Amino acid sequence: MLVKHAQRPAARAPAPDGLLRLAGLGLGSGVVSLVEEYRRQLAWRDWELALSLCPLLPGQAVLDLGCGPGDVSGLLAARGILVTGVDTSAELLSAARERHAGCRFEQQDLRALQLPAGSFDGLWCSFTAAYFVDFEDTFAHWCELLKPQAWICLVEMDDLLGHEPLRAETHELIEAFYAQARAAGRYNFRAGATLPLAAQNAGFAVQVRELADQELSFEGPARAQVLDAWRARLARLVGLRRFLGAGFAQFQDEFLRCLIAPEHRSRCRVVCCVGTRG
């Protein structure tokens, strides 16, 4: 299958002015505050570029898997798409239904979706693939729900905690944590890099873009709001806290200082994989 790659535009965060729920890694904050975080993060994502890469047509039936509070579902619906959003969280789905009444939302297990086979023209899945360390198998099941000429758009991070400047020892700890999370079946912090091959193996011709992101993948010092978001994200990473033990406080301090350093740069990438077939 054809795979086309294009580099992301550089996202440079403005100078300081004063990830994603990680289910299975342990959440330390309530759902209400998490919904508010999603709303704040919406402006930091380059969804306009990702959506522009999808062959959207009014009237298409599209799945939004791992839809959360329905932010992207709403963007799709505004383009005339008939959206079915699916998530495991009743609380997030309640927020989605309140805000996006024109979409259909269902609470289901994404590993065992109960939806009609061959019924959807497209599939959108953002920041969800990493929860499935066996993603290719899960994705094959999702593809059974698609029409023969359907399209897909998969968006995922690669190397969430990959930022500079950090000490070499800190990068080694991060890689060890990644390995532990994946071995335990909780999360694949390198999932973004696996998307193109999974899509190819499912029969799609693939186009890959790296998306600019003002929170996850940016150059220069983080703004105050972005730094607050990262502080909250680290607080939710209970698995990381347990892995580091007494060293967590030192890691958190070093990581947050890294984010506001003038020479800060992200190794993390937000990968957008669009596939077509037929």
NUDONU-59178 format. One record per residue: residue number from 0; residue in one letter; x negated, y negated, z negated of N, C-alpha, C in turn. Coordinates in Angstrom, 2 decimals. Layout:
BEGIN
k;r;n.px;n.py;n.pz;ca.px;ca.py;ca.pz;c.px;c.py;c.pz
NUM;A;X;Y;Z;X;Y;Z;X;Y;Z;
...
//
This chain:
BEGIN
k;r;n.px;n.py;n.pz;ca.px;ca.py;ca.pz;c.px;c.py;c.pz
0;M;-0.83;1.19;0.00;0.00;0.00;0.00;-0.87;-1.25;0.00;
1;L;-0.34;-2.32;0.53;-1.06;-3.58;0.61;-1.06;-4.28;-0.73;
2;V;-2.21;-4.72;-1.18;-2.32;-5.50;-2.40;-3.00;-6.81;-2.09;
3;K;-2.31;-7.90;-2.35;-2.86;-9.22;-2.11;-3.13;-9.90;-3.44;
4;H;-4.31;-10.48;-3.60;-4.66;-11.16;-4.83;-4.85;-12.65;-4.56;
5;A;-4.40;-13.44;-5.50;-4.65;-14.88;-5.43;-4.95;-15.37;-6.83;
6;Q;-5.92;-16.28;-6.96;-6.31;-16.79;-8.25;-5.27;-17.77;-8.76;
7;R;-5.14;-17.80;-10.09;-4.23;-18.75;-10.70;-4.80;-20.15;-10.60;
8;P;-3.95;-21.20;-10.59;-4.45;-22.56;-10.75;-4.91;-22.75;-12.17;
9;A;-5.95;-23.53;-12.37;-6.46;-23.74;-13.72;-5.47;-24.56;-14.53;
10;A;-5.19;-24.11;-15.75;-4.34;-24.87;-16.66;-5.25;-25.48;-17.71;
11;R;-5.31;-26.79;-17.75;-6.17;-27.43;-18.72;-5.30;-28.10;-19.77;
12;A;-5.46;-27.69;-21.01;-4.66;-28.26;-22.07;-5.16;-29.65;-22.40;
13;P;-4.25;-30.60;-22.66;-4.68;-31.92;-23.08;-5.41;-31.84;-24.41;
14;A;-6.18;-32.87;-24.74;-6.88;-32.90;-26.02;-5.87;-32.83;-27.16;
15;P;-6.27;-32.32;-28.35;-5.35;-32.20;-29.47;-4.71;-33.54;-29.79;
16;D;-3.39;-33.54;-30.11;-2.68;-34.77;-30.41;-2.37;-34.85;-31.91;
17;G;-3.25;-34.72;-32.80;-3.27;-34.98;-34.25;-4.37;-34.18;-34.91;
18;L;2.65;-13.42;-29.04;2.12;-13.75;-28.78;4.99;-14.14;-29.15;
19;L;5.97;-14.44;-28.16;5.99;-13.03;-27.77;6.11;-12.26;-28.99;
20;R;7.05;-11.83;-29.17;7.18;-10.91;-30.28;6.27;-9.74;-29.97;
21;L;5.68;-9.20;-31.00;4.85;-8.01;-30.79;5.48;-6.89;-31.60;
22;A;6.61;-6.43;-31.15;7.31;-5.37;-31.84;6.42;-4.15;-31.94;
23;G;6.48;-3.48;-33.08;5.64;-2.32;-33.30;4.29;-2.68;-33.86;
24;L;3.91;-3.96;-33.79;2.67;-4.39;-34.42;2.96;-5.04;-35.75;
25;G;4.24;-5.24;-36.06;4.63;-5.81;-37.34;4.92;-7.28;-37.23;
26;L;6.15;-7.67;-37.49;6.54;-9.08;-37.44;6.64;-9.62;-38.84;
27;G;6.09;-10.81;-39.02;6.17;-11.42;-40.33;7.14;-12.56;-40.38;
28;S;7.84;-12.89;-39.31;8.76;-14.02;-39.31;10.14;-13.57;-38.89;
29;G;11.15;-14.36;-39.20;12.52;-14.00;-38.93;12.88;-14.20;-37.48;
30;V;14.02;-13.61;-37.08;14.45;-13.67;-35.70;14.84;-15.08;-35.30;
31;V;15.47;-15.84;-36.22;15.90;-17.19;-35.88;14.70;-18.03;-35.48;
32;S;13.63;-18.01;-36.27;12.45;-18.78;-35.94;11.81;-18.27;-34.65;
33;L;11.95;-16.97;-34.40;11.39;-16.41;-33.17;12.14;-16.93;-31.95;
34;V;13.46;-17.06;-32.05;14.24;-17.63;-30.96;13.79;-19.05;-30.69;
35;E;13.55;-19.80;-31.73;13.07;-21.17;-31.55;11.70;-21.19;-30.89;
36;E;10.86;-20.23;-31.23;9.55;-20.16;-30.59;9.68;-19.86;-29.10;
37;Y;10.58;-18.97;-28.73;10.82;-18.70;-27.31;11.21;-19.99;-26.59;
38;R;12.08;-20.77;-27.21;12.52;-22.01;-26.57;11.35;-22.97;-26.37;
39;R;10.47;-23.04;-27.35;9.31;-23.91;-27.23;8.36;-23.41;-26.17;
40;Q;8.17;-22.10;-26.10;7.21;-21.51;-25.17;7.67;-21.60;-23.72;
41;L;8.97;-21.75;-23.50;9.50;-21.76;-22.14;8.80;-22.81;-21.28;
42;A;8.52;-23.96;-21.86;7.89;-25.05;-21.10;6.42;-24.76;-20.81;
43;W;5.82;-23.80;-21.50;4.40;-23.51;-21.32;4.15;-22.44;-20.26;
44;R;5.21;-21.75;-19.82;5.07;-20.68;-18.84;5.27;-21.24;-17.43;
45;D;4.59;-20.67;-16.47;4.74;-21.12;-15.08;5.77;-20.24;-14.38;
46;W;7.00;-20.26;-14.89;8.04;-19.42;-14.29;8.44;-19.89;-12.91;
47;E;8.29;-21.19;-12.64;8.65;-21.67;-11.31;7.81;-21.01;-10.22;
48;L;6.50;-20.88;-10.46;5.65;-20.21;-9.49;6.03;-18.74;-9.36;
49;A;6.21;-18.07;-10.49;6.55;-16.65;-10.44;7.86;-16.42;-9.68;
50;L;8.85;-17.24;-9.96;10.14;-17.09;-9.27;10.02;-17.40;-7.78;
51;S;9.14;-18.34;-7.44;8.98;-18.68;-6.02;8.38;-17.54;-5.22;
52;L;7.70;-16.61;-5.87;7.10;-15.47;-5.20;8.10;-14.34;-4.96;
53;C;9.25;-14.40;-5.64;10.24;-13.33;-5.54;11.20;-13.60;-4.38;
54;P;11.57;-12.59;-3.62;12.51;-12.78;-2.50;13.95;-12.88;-2.99;
55;L;14.23;-13.93;-3.72;15.55;-14.12;-4.31;16.58;-14.56;-3.27;
56;L;17.76;-13.97;-3.35;18.87;-14.38;-2.50;20.12;-14.47;-3.37;
57;P;20.92;-15.53;-3.22;22.16;-15.63;-4.00;23.01;-14.38;-3.84;
58;G;23.56;-13.94;-4.96;24.42;-12.76;-4.94;23.70;-11.47;-5.24;
59;Q;22.36;-11.50;-5.28;21.62;-10.29;-5.63;21.92;-9.88;-7.07;
60;A;21.94;-8.58;-7.32;22.05;-8.03;-8.67;20.65;-7.73;-9.16;
61;V;20.24;-8.38;-10.25;18.86;-8.27;-10.73;18.85;-7.90;-12.21;
62;L;17.99;-6.96;-12.55;17.74;-6.58;-13.95;16.67;-7.48;-14.55;
63;D;16.90;-7.93;-15.76;15.88;-8.62;-16.55;15.63;-7.76;-17.77;
64;L;14.56;-6.97;-17.73;14.28;-5.99;-18.78;13.35;-6.59;-19.83;
65;G;13.76;-6.46;-21.09;13.06;-7.14;-22.17;13.40;-8.63;-22.13;
66;C;14.67;-8.93;-21.95;15.10;-10.31;-21.66;15.02;-11.24;-22.86;
67;G;14.92;-10.70;-24.10;14.86;-11.56;-25.26;16.07;-12.47;-25.33;
68;P;15.87;-13.77;-25.60;16.99;-14.71;-25.70;17.50;-15.20;-24.35;
69;G;17.04;-14.59;-23.25;17.62;-14.84;-21.94;17.11;-16.05;-21.20;
70;D;15.93;-16.54;-21.54;15.43;-17.74;-20.87;15.26;-17.54;-19.37;
71;V;14.59;-16.45;-18.97;14.41;-16.20;-17.54;15.72;-15.76;-16.90;
72;S;16.55;-15.06;-17.63;17.87;-14.70;-17.11;18.61;-15.96;-16.67;
73;G;18.52;-17.01;-17.48;19.18;-18.26;-17.13;18.60;-18.90;-15.89;
74;L;17.28;-18.84;-15.75;16.65;-19.39;-14.55;17.06;-18.63;-13.30;
75;L;17.18;-17.32;-13.43;17.64;-16.51;-12.30;19.10;-16.83;-11.96;
76;A;19.93;-16.92;-12.98;21.35;-17.20;-12.74;21.55;-18.56;-12.07;
77;A;20.70;-19.52;-12.41;20.79;-20.84;-11.80;20.50;-20.80;-10.31;
78;R;19.87;-19.73;-9.85;19.57;-19.54;-8.43;20.60;-18.65;-7.75;
79;G;21.71;-18.41;-8.41;22.78;-17.63;-7.81;22.65;-16.14;-7.98;
80;I;21.76;-15.70;-8.89;21.53;-14.27;-9.11;22.53;-13.73;-10.13;
81;L;23.01;-12.50;-9.90;23.88;-11.81;-10.85;22.98;-11.01;-11.79;
82;V;22.79;-11.51;-12.99;21.76;-10.99;-13.90;22.35;-10.04;-14.92;
83;T;21.68;-8.90;-15.09;21.93;-8.00;-16.21;20.66;-7.99;-17.06;
84;G;20.75;-8.59;-18.23;19.61;-8.62;-19.14;19.72;-7.52;-20.17;
85;V;18.60;-6.86;-20.45;18.59;-5.75;-21.40;17.48;-5.98;-22.41;
86;D;17.81;-5.77;-23.68;16.82;-5.88;-24.74;17.24;-4.95;-25.87;
87;T;16.32;-4.68;-26.79;16.63;-3.81;-27.93;17.13;-4.60;-29.13;
88;S;16.93;-5.91;-29.13;17.24;-6.73;-30.30;18.63;-7.33;-30.21;
89;A;19.51;-6.96;-31.14;20.86;-7.50;-31.17;20.84;-9.01;-31.44;
90;E;19.92;-9.44;-32.29;19.86;-10.86;-32.65;19.43;-11.72;-31.46;
91;L;18.42;-11.26;-30.73;17.99;-12.02;-29.56;19.06;-12.01;-28.47;
92;L;19.74;-10.89;-28.33;20.82;-10.82;-27.34;21.98;-11.73;-27.72;
93;S;22.23;-11.89;-29.00;23.27;-12.81;-29.43;22.94;-14.23;-29.00;
94;A;21.67;-14.62;-29.15;21.24;-15.94;-28.70;21.37;-16.06;-27.19;
95;A;21.03;-14.97;-26.47;21.12;-14.98;-25.02;22.57;-15.18;-24.56;
96;R;23.49;-14.47;-25.17;24.90;-14.58;-24.78;25.45;-15.98;-25.07;
97;E;24.99;-16.56;-26.15;25.46;-17.90;-26.52;24.99;-18.94;-25.52;
98;R;23.77;-18.78;-25.02;23.17;-19.80;-24.17;23.41;-19.56;-22.69;
99;H;23.66;-18.31;-22.30;23.76;-17.99;-20.87;25.00;-17.13;-20.63;
100;A;26.16;-17.76;-20.74;27.42;-17.03;-20.65;27.65;-16.42;-19.27;
101;G;26.96;-16.93;-18.25;27.16;-16.39;-16.91;26.40;-15.12;-16.63;
102;C;25.60;-14.68;-17.56;24.83;-13.44;-17.40;25.46;-12.32;-18.23;
103;R;25.15;-11.11;-17.85;25.58;-9.93;-18.61;24.39;-9.43;-19.41;
104;F;24.60;-9.16;-20.70;23.51;-8.70;-21.55;23.93;-7.42;-22.27;
105;E;22.96;-6.49;-22.33;23.22;-5.20;-22.97;22.08;-4.85;-23.91;
106;Q;22.44;-4.23;-25.03;21.44;-3.71;-25.96;21.21;-2.24;-25.65;
107;Q;20.01;-1.94;-25.17;19.67;-0.56;-24.82;18.20;-0.30;-25.09;
108;D;17.87;0.98;-25.20;16.49;1.44;-25.29;15.88;1.39;-23.89;
109;L;14.83;0.62;-23.70;14.24;0.46;-22.38;13.59;1.74;-21.87;
110;R;13.37;2.70;-22.75;12.82;3.99;-22.31;13.90;4.90;-21.76;
111;A;15.15;4.60;-22.05;16.25;5.49;-21.64;17.45;4.66;-21.24;
112;L;17.29;3.86;-20.20;18.35;2.96;-19.77;19.56;3.73;-19.25;
113;Q;20.73;3.31;-19.69;21.98;3.91;-19.23;22.67;2.92;-18.30;
114;L;22.21;2.91;-17.05;22.73;2.01;-16.03;22.87;2.79;-14.73;
115;P;23.75;2.35;-13.82;23.95;3.12;-12.58;22.70;3.16;-11.71;
116;A;22.34;4.30;-11.23;21.18;4.45;-10.35;21.43;3.76;-9.01;
117;G;20.37;3.20;-8.43;20.44;2.60;-7.11;21.36;1.40;-7.02;
118;S;21.48;0.62;-8.10;22.47;-0.45;-8.15;21.90;-1.86;-8.08;
119;F;20.58;-2.03;-8.19;20.03;-3.37;-8.35;19.10;-3.75;-7.21;
120;D;19.19;-5.02;-6.82;18.37;-5.56;-5.72;17.00;-6.01;-6.18;
121;G;16.84;-6.20;-7.48;15.56;-6.66;-7.99;15.41;-6.35;-9.46;
122;L;14.16;-6.40;-9.91;13.84;-6.13;-11.31;12.81;-7.15;-11.77;
123;W;13.15;-7.87;-12.83;12.21;-8.80;-13.47;11.86;-8.24;-14.84;
124;C;10.58;-8.28;-15.19;10.14;-7.81;-16.50;8.94;-8.64;-16.92;
125;S;9.11;-9.51;-17.91;8.00;-10.37;-18.34;7.66;-10.11;-19.81;
126;F;6.37;-9.93;-20.05;5.82;-9.74;-21.40;6.51;-8.58;-22.13;
127;T;6.73;-7.49;-21.41;7.36;-6.31;-21.98;6.59;-5.04;-21.67;
128;A;5.93;-4.98;-20.52;5.23;-3.76;-20.10;4.21;-3.29;-21.12;
129;A;3.59;-4.22;-21.84;2.51;-3.85;-22.77;3.00;-3.01;-23.93;
130;Y;4.31;-3.04;-24.21;4.84;-2.23;-25.29;4.90;-0.75;-24.94;
131;F;4.69;-0.44;-23.67;4.75;0.95;-23.20;3.35;1.36;-22.75;
132;V;2.63;2.06;-23.61;1.27;2.46;-23.25;1.30;3.51;-22.13;
133;D;2.46;4.12;-21.94;2.67;5.03;-20.80;3.52;4.31;-19.76;
134;F;3.19;3.07;-19.45;4.08;2.22;-18.66;4.44;2.83;-17.32;
135;E;3.51;3.48;-16.67;3.80;3.99;-15.32;4.96;4.98;-15.35;
136;D;5.03;5.81;-16.39;6.14;6.75;-16.51;7.45;6.02;-16.76;
137;T;7.41;5.02;-17.66;8.60;4.24;-17.95;9.06;3.47;-16.72;
138;F;8.12;2.90;-16.00;8.43;2.13;-14.81;9.08;3.00;-13.73;
139;A;8.63;4.24;-13.62;9.23;5.16;-12.64;10.72;5.35;-12.94;
140;H;11.07;5.43;-14.22;12.49;5.56;-14.59;13.24;4.29;-14.22;
141;W;12.64;3.13;-14.48;13.31;1.87;-14.12;13.58;1.80;-12.62;
142;C;12.63;2.29;-11.82;12.77;2.20;-10.37;13.93;3.04;-9.85;
143;E;14.37;4.03;-10.61;15.53;4.82;-10.20;16.79;3.97;-10.17;
144;L;16.79;2.85;-10.85;17.95;1.97;-10.91;18.02;1.01;-9.72;
145;L;16.96;0.99;-8.90;16.85;0.01;-7.82;17.34;0.57;-6.48;
146;K;17.81;-0.34;-5.64;18.16;0.00;-4.27;16.88;0.27;-3.47;
147;P;16.96;0.95;-2.34;15.75;1.33;-1.58;14.86;0.15;-1.20;
148;Q;15.43;-1.01;-0.90;14.63;-2.15;-0.46;14.54;-3.23;-1.55;
149;A;14.64;-2.82;-2.78;14.59;-3.77;-3.89;13.19;-4.33;-4.10;
150;W;13.12;-5.44;-4.81;11.84;-6.06;-5.17;11.66;-5.99;-6.68;
151;I;10.42;-6.19;-7.12;10.10;-6.21;-8.55;9.21;-7.41;-8.84;
152;C;9.29;-7.91;-10.06;8.34;-8.90;-10.55;7.98;-8.53;-11.98;
153;L;6.72;-8.16;-12.18;6.20;-7.78;-13.49;5.19;-8.83;-13.94;
154;V;5.37;-9.35;-15.13;4.45;-10.36;-15.68;3.96;-9.87;-17.03;
155;E;2.65;-9.88;-17.20;2.10;-9.42;-18.47;0.74;-10.05;-18.72;
156;M;0.39;-10.15;-19.99;-0.93;-10.65;-20.39;-1.99;-9.57;-20.24;
157;D;-3.21;-10.02;-20.05;-4.36;-9.13;-20.10;-5.39;-9.79;-21.00;
158;D;-5.67;-9.16;-22.16;-6.68;-9.64;-23.11;-6.18;-10.86;-23.90;
159;L;-5.08;-10.69;-24.63;-4.46;-11.77;-25.38;-5.43;-12.56;-26.25;
160;L;-6.30;-11.86;-26.96;-7.20;-12.52;-27.91;-8.56;-12.85;-27.29;
161;G;-8.63;-12.74;-25.96;-9.89;-13.04;-25.27;-10.06;-14.54;-25.05;
162;H;-10.79;-15.19;-25.95;-11.04;-16.63;-25.85;-12.49;-16.90;-26.23;
163;E;-13.01;-17.99;-25.73;-14.36;-18.43;-26.04;-14.31;-19.87;-26.55;
164;P;-15.23;-20.25;-27.46;-16.39;-19.48;-27.94;-16.07;-18.69;-29.22;
165;L;-16.33;-17.39;-29.17;-16.27;-16.51;-30.33;-17.58;-15.75;-30.42;
166;R;-17.93;-15.34;-31.64;-19.16;-14.56;-31.81;-19.02;-13.20;-31.13;
167;A;-20.14;-12.63;-30.72;-20.13;-11.31;-30.09;-19.51;-10.28;-31.03;
168;E;-19.79;-10.40;-32.32;-19.23;-9.46;-33.29;-17.70;-9.57;-33.34;
169;T;-17.19;-10.76;-33.16;-15.73;-10.95;-33.17;-15.10;-10.31;-31.95;
170;H;-15.73;-10.46;-30.79;-15.21;-9.80;-29.58;-15.22;-8.28;-29.76;
171;E;-16.23;-7.75;-30.42;-16.28;-6.31;-30.66;-15.13;-5.86;-31.56;
172;L;-14.81;-6.66;-32.58;-13.68;-6.34;-33.45;-12.37;-6.37;-32.67;
173;I;-12.23;-7.34;-31.79;-11.02;-7.46;-30.98;-10.84;-6.23;-30.09;
174;E;-11.92;-5.80;-29.44;-11.83;-4.63;-28.58;-11.50;-3.38;-29.38;
175;A;-12.05;-3.27;-30.59;-11.74;-2.12;-31.44;-10.27;-2.13;-31.85;
176;F;-9.75;-3.31;-32.13;-8.32;-3.43;-32.47;-7.45;-3.06;-31.28;
177;Y;-7.81;-3.54;-30.09;-7.07;-3.17;-28.89;-7.01;-1.64;-28.75;
178;A;-8.17;-1.00;-28.92;-8.24;0.45;-28.75;-7.36;1.16;-29.76;
179;Q;-7.36;0.67;-31.01;-6.54;1.30;-32.04;-5.05;1.16;-31.72;
180;A;-4.65;-0.05;-31.28;-3.23;-0.29;-30.97;-2.76;0.61;-29.84;
181;R;-3.61;0.77;-28.83;-3.21;1.62;-27.70;-3.20;3.09;-28.09;
182;A;-4.19;3.53;-28.84;-4.25;4.93;-29.25;-3.05;5.30;-30.12;
183;A;-2.56;4.35;-30.90;-1.40;4.59;-31.76;-0.09;4.47;-31.00;
184;G;-0.15;4.09;-29.71;1.05;3.97;-28.91;1.87;2.73;-29.21;
185;R;1.23;1.71;-29.83;1.97;0.51;-30.20;1.99;-0.54;-29.11;
186;Y;0.84;-0.76;-28.46;0.73;-1.89;-27.54;-0.54;-1.73;-26.72;
187;N;-0.45;-2.16;-25.44;-1.62;-2.14;-24.56;-2.02;-3.58;-24.25;
188;F;-3.04;-4.08;-24.93;-3.47;-5.45;-24.75;-4.14;-5.69;-23.39;
189;R;-4.36;-4.63;-22.64;-4.92;-4.75;-21.29;-3.89;-4.39;-20.22;
190;A;-2.63;-4.48;-20.57;-1.58;-4.02;-19.65;-1.54;-4.82;-18.36;
191;G;-1.86;-6.11;-18.41;-1.76;-6.92;-17.21;-2.55;-6.36;-16.04;
192;A;-3.72;-5.82;-16.34;-4.58;-5.28;-15.28;-4.03;-4.00;-14.68;
193;T;-3.10;-3.34;-15.37;-2.58;-2.06;-14.89;-1.36;-2.21;-14.00;
194;L;-0.77;-3.40;-13.94;0.49;-3.57;-13.21;0.39;-3.26;-11.72;
195;P;-0.64;-3.77;-11.01;-0.66;-3.52;-9.55;-0.67;-2.05;-9.18;
196;L;-1.48;-1.24;-9.88;-1.54;0.18;-9.55;-0.21;0.87;-9.86;
197;A;0.42;0.50;-10.97;1.71;1.10;-11.30;2.74;0.79;-10.22;
198;A;2.72;-0.44;-9.72;3.66;-0.82;-8.66;3.34;-0.11;-7.36;
199;Q;2.05;-0.02;-7.02;1.65;0.71;-5.81;2.10;2.16;-5.86;
200;N;1.87;2.80;-7.01;2.22;4.21;-7.13;3.72;4.45;-7.04;
201;A;4.49;3.39;-7.28;5.94;3.50;-7.16;6.42;3.15;-5.74;
202;G;5.49;2.89;-4.84;5.85;2.66;-3.45;6.03;1.22;-3.03;
203;F;5.51;0.28;-3.82;5.67;-1.13;-3.49;4.40;-1.69;-2.84;
204;A;4.60;-2.57;-1.87;3.51;-3.42;-1.39;3.42;-4.59;-2.36;
205;V;2.22;-4.88;-2.81;2.06;-5.72;-3.99;1.31;-7.00;-3.68;
206;Q;1.81;-8.08;-4.26;1.11;-9.37;-4.27;0.84;-9.74;-5.73;
207;V;-0.40;-10.11;-6.04;-0.79;-10.40;-7.42;-1.23;-11.85;-7.53;
208;R;-0.69;-12.54;-8.50;-1.11;-13.91;-8.82;-1.41;-14.01;-10.31;
209;E;-2.35;-14.86;-10.65;-2.59;-15.19;-12.04;-1.90;-16.52;-12.33;
210;L;-1.06;-16.54;-13.35;-0.26;-17.71;-13.66;-0.98;-18.60;-14.68;
211;A;-0.94;-19.90;-14.43;-1.40;-20.83;-15.45;-0.46;-20.77;-16.64;
212;D;-0.98;-20.93;-17.83;-0.16;-20.87;-19.03;-0.77;-21.78;-20.09;
213;Q;0.02;-22.73;-20.57;-0.51;-23.73;-21.48;-0.78;-23.21;-22.88;
214;E;-0.30;-22.00;-23.19;-0.55;-21.39;-24.49;-1.52;-20.23;-24.42;
215;L;-1.35;-19.37;-23.44;-2.07;-18.10;-23.40;-3.34;-18.14;-22.58;
216;S;-3.39;-18.98;-21.55;-4.52;-18.96;-20.63;-4.79;-20.37;-20.14;
217;F;-5.61;-21.09;-20.89;-5.86;-22.50;-20.60;-7.31;-22.84;-20.89;
218;E;-7.74;-23.98;-20.38;-9.10;-24.45;-20.59;-9.07;-25.72;-21.43;
219;G;-10.09;-25.91;-22.26;-10.16;-27.09;-23.11;-9.45;-26.86;-24.43;
220;P;-9.46;-27.87;-25.30;-8.88;-27.71;-26.64;-7.36;-27.64;-26.61;
221;A;-6.81;-26.81;-27.49;-5.36;-26.64;-27.58;-4.70;-27.87;-28.18;
222;R;-3.53;-28.19;-27.68;-2.71;-29.23;-28.29;-2.21;-28.77;-29.66;
223;A;-1.73;-29.71;-30.45;-1.28;-29.38;-31.81;-0.15;-28.35;-31.79;
224;Q;0.83;-28.51;-30.86;1.93;-27.56;-30.80;1.46;-26.16;-30.40;
225;V;0.52;-26.10;-29.49;-0.01;-24.81;-29.07;-0.77;-24.16;-30.22;
226;L;-1.54;-24.96;-30.95;-2.26;-24.42;-32.09;-1.29;-23.89;-33.14;
227;D;-0.19;-24.60;-33.38;0.83;-24.12;-34.31;1.42;-22.79;-33.84;
228;A;1.65;-22.67;-32.53;2.20;-21.43;-31.99;1.24;-20.26;-32.20;
229;W;-0.05;-20.53;-32.01;-1.04;-19.48;-32.23;-1.14;-19.11;-33.70;
230;R;-1.04;-20.09;-34.57;-1.07;-19.80;-36.00;0.09;-18.89;-36.38;
231;A;1.27;-19.17;-35.82;2.44;-18.33;-36.08;2.26;-16.94;-35.47;
232;R;1.66;-16.88;-34.28;1.44;-15.60;-33.61;0.51;-14.72;-34.45;
233;L;-0.57;-15.29;-34.94;-1.50;-14.53;-35.76;-0.84;-14.04;-37.05;
234;A;0.05;-14.87;-37.62;0.75;-14.47;-38.83;1.65;-13.26;-38.59;
235;R;2.17;-13.14;-37.35;3.04;-12.00;-37.02;2.25;-10.73;-36.71;
236;L;0.98;-10.87;-36.43;0.16;-9.70;-36.09;-0.27;-8.96;-37.35;
237;V;0.72;-8.34;-38.00;0.44;-7.61;-39.23;-0.54;-6.46;-38.97;
238;G;-0.43;-5.86;-37.78;-1.36;-4.79;-37.44;-2.80;-5.26;-37.41;
239;L;-3.03;-6.47;-36.90;-4.37;-7.04;-36.88;-4.84;-7.33;-38.30;
240;R;-3.94;-7.84;-39.15;-4.30;-8.12;-40.54;-4.73;-6.84;-41.25;
241;R;-3.97;-5.77;-41.01;-4.32;-4.49;-41.65;-5.63;-3.95;-41.11;
242;F;-5.84;-4.11;-39.82;-7.07;-3.61;-39.21;-8.30;-4.33;-39.78;
243;L;-8.20;-5.64;-39.93;-9.35;-6.44;-40.38;-9.48;-6.46;-41.90;
244;G;-8.40;-6.20;-42.61;-8.46;-6.20;-44.07;-8.90;-7.54;-44.61;
245;A;-9.91;-7.50;-45.49;-10.40;-8.72;-46.12;-11.03;-9.68;-45.12;
246;G;-11.34;-9.20;-43.93;-11.96;-10.06;-42.93;-10.98;-10.86;-42.10;
247;F;-9.65;-10.70;-42.36;-8.66;-11.38;-41.52;-8.76;-12.90;-41.64;
248;A;-8.90;-13.40;-42.85;-8.94;-14.86;-43.04;-10.10;-15.48;-42.26;
249;Q;-11.26;-14.82;-42.30;-12.41;-15.33;-41.55;-12.15;-15.29;-40.05;
250;F;-11.54;-14.18;-39.59;-11.21;-14.08;-38.17;-10.25;-15.18;-37.76;
251;Q;-9.20;-15.38;-38.54;-8.20;-16.40;-38.20;-8.83;-17.78;-38.13;
252;D;-9.68;-18.10;-39.09;-10.33;-19.41;-39.09;-11.21;-19.58;-37.86;
253;E;-12.00;-18.56;-37.53;-12.88;-18.65;-36.36;-12.06;-18.76;-35.08;
254;F;-10.98;-17.99;-34.99;-10.19;-17.98;-33.77;-9.51;-19.33;-33.55;
255;L;-8.92;-19.89;-34.58;-8.24;-21.18;-34.44;-9.23;-22.30;-34.14;
256;R;-10.42;-22.23;-34.73;-11.46;-23.21;-34.40;-11.89;-23.09;-32.95;
257;C;-11.93;-21.86;-32.47;-12.25;-21.62;-31.06;-11.25;-22.32;-30.15;
258;L;-9.97;-22.22;-30.49;-8.93;-22.77;-29.63;-8.99;-24.29;-29.52;
259;I;-9.51;-24.97;-30.53;-9.56;-26.43;-30.48;-10.94;-26.96;-30.12;
260;A;-11.87;-26.05;-29.81;-13.21;-26.49;-29.43;-13.17;-27.17;-28.06;
261;P;-13.93;-28.25;-27.88;-13.95;-28.92;-26.56;-14.35;-27.98;-25.43;
262;E;-15.20;-26.99;-25.74;-15.67;-26.07;-24.71;-14.79;-24.81;-24.61;
263;H;-13.64;-24.80;-25.27;-12.77;-23.62;-25.24;-12.42;-23.21;-23.81;
264;R;-12.42;-21.91;-23.57;-11.90;-21.35;-22.33;-11.26;-20.00;-22.62;
265;S;-10.25;-19.67;-21.85;-9.52;-18.42;-22.04;-10.08;-17.33;-21.14;
266;R;-10.30;-16.17;-21.71;-10.54;-14.97;-20.92;-9.21;-14.26;-20.65;
267;C;-8.24;-14.53;-21.49;-6.89;-13.98;-21.28;-6.33;-14.46;-19.95;
268;R;-5.65;-13.56;-19.24;-5.00;-13.89;-17.99;-3.54;-13.46;-18.05;
269;V;-2.68;-14.26;-17.42;-1.27;-13.90;-17.29;-1.09;-13.42;-15.86;
270;V;-0.86;-12.14;-15.70;-0.81;-11.51;-14.39;0.64;-11.39;-13.93;
271;C;0.89;-11.84;-12.70;2.20;-11.73;-12.08;2.08;-10.81;-10.87;
272;C;2.81;-9.73;-10.91;2.75;-8.72;-9.85;4.12;-8.63;-9.19;
273;V;4.21;-9.04;-7.94;5.46;-8.99;-7.18;5.34;-7.88;-6.15;
274;G;6.33;-7.01;-6.12;6.31;-5.89;-5.17;7.56;-5.83;-4.33;
275;T;7.36;-5.45;-3.08;8.49;-5.26;-2.15;8.32;-3.91;-1.46;
276;R;9.42;-3.39;-0.95;9.34;-2.14;-0.19;10.48;-2.09;0.83;
277;G;10.34;-1.23;1.78;11.37;-1.12;2.80;11.05;-1.90;4.04;
//
